[in-house]
Amino acid sequence: MNKMMNILMLSCKKATELIEKRLVTKLTSVERIQLKMHTAVCSQCSTYENQSEIIEKCLAEIHQPNKEPMKLSSEKKEQILKQLEK
């Protein structure tokens, strides 16, 4: 049982690696389960995951080809800052 827990539970370092890996490639089933279990009990990694997703979405919007550069309103900037503070 202890060996199984060691396989399923990740360190925060490994969890953040999987969060970033997920942005560029598909995680294996085991990796997805490990990450889900870790972020369910680790609020810091859960916050990191949310912030990483927000940053990725913003970058995707900014770097769309054939689109004028995005200018953020002060309202949108405040909204992003509030999301990052969560």
N, C-alpha and C positions, 0 to 999 in steps of 0.2 A: 504494500500500500504506500509506503514511504517513497519508493522508487517512482510510482505512478504520480504522486504529488510533485516530485521534483521535475518530472517531465512536463506536467501541466502548468506549474507555476513558474512565471518568468521573473527575472530581475527587472528593475526599471530601465536599465540600460538596454536590455534585449527588447523590452516592450517598445521603447522609442525607436529602436532600429526597425522593428516590424511596422510601426506606424509610418515611417518614412519609406520603407520598402513597398508598402501597399500603394503608395502614390505612383510608383513606376512599374510595378508588376503585380500579378495576382499572388496572394498568399496561399499556401497549402491549407488543407482542411485543419491540420493540427495547429498550424500557426494562427489561423483565425480563431480557433477555440482558445488557444493559449492567451492571445491578445484580449479576447472578450472577457476571459476569467480575470486577467490581471487588471484591466481597466474597471471592472466591476468592483474591485476592492481597493484600488489605488486612485484616489481623487487627483493626485498630481499628474499622473499619466493620462487620466481621462481628460483633464484640462488641456494638457499638451496635445492630445489627439484632436480636441475641438479647435484649438488655436491653429494647428497645422492644416486642418480642413478649410478654415476661414482664409488663411493665407493663400492656400492653393487655389481657391475659388477666385480670390481677388487677382492673383497673378494670371489666371486663365482669362479673365475678363480684360485685363490690361493688354495682354499680348495676342489678342485675336488679330489675324492678318486682315488687311483691307478695312480696318475700322479706325475711326479717329481716336486719338488718345483719350482715355477716360479722364474727365475732370470731376473730382469728388466735391460735392457740396459739403459745407460745414456740418450739415445734419448727418450726412452719410459718414463723415469722418468720426463724429461722435458715436454713431451706431457701431462702427467697427471697433472703436476703443472700448465701448461697453461690452461687446462680445469677447474681446481679448481679455478683459478683466475678470470674466466669469471663471 
